[in-house]
Every structure is written in C-alpha cells, then in structure tokens.
Amino acid sequence: MRLKELRLQKGLSVPQLVELSGVPRRTIQDIEKNDNCKLDTAIKLADVLEVSLDELAGRTFP
C-alpha cells in the first residue's frame, strides 16, 4: 500500500487526510504501518488522493 507515499506527494498531513476522507486518524496510521485496509476505506482514500485502487495498492501490470 502506497498510502504514505501518495499522501506526502499530495502535500497532505495525516490530520488533513482525516478531514478530507472521514477515515479516523488511527486507521490511517495503521494502514501506513501495516499496509492493509478494508475495501471501503481504500476507496475513500483513493478518491481523496485522486488515484486508482491499483495505484494506491502499488499494483503494476506488465
């Protein structure tokens, strides 16, 4: 999961991402640490970061 990398690229702090996404701070911190989350949470974060779920997950295709 590229959440922290993408968040920093957008110039967002964790509190700003919390406000924009509605995802709790602790959840964001856990995702950045453990690299996994629920699909509905990933969708909210991808929408705010303006990326696809594949990009958020760090998936690449040949």
C-alpha angles and dihedrals in degrees: 000000000000097000098126093043093049093043091054092046088057090048093241127147120214091256090052091050089049091053095046097043104032088228112137118254093239090053092052091048090050092049092050090049101039102029098227140091145156118286095243090053092048090052092053092048094045090051093052092045091045094232135120122258089248091055092047090050092048093240118157129185127209 
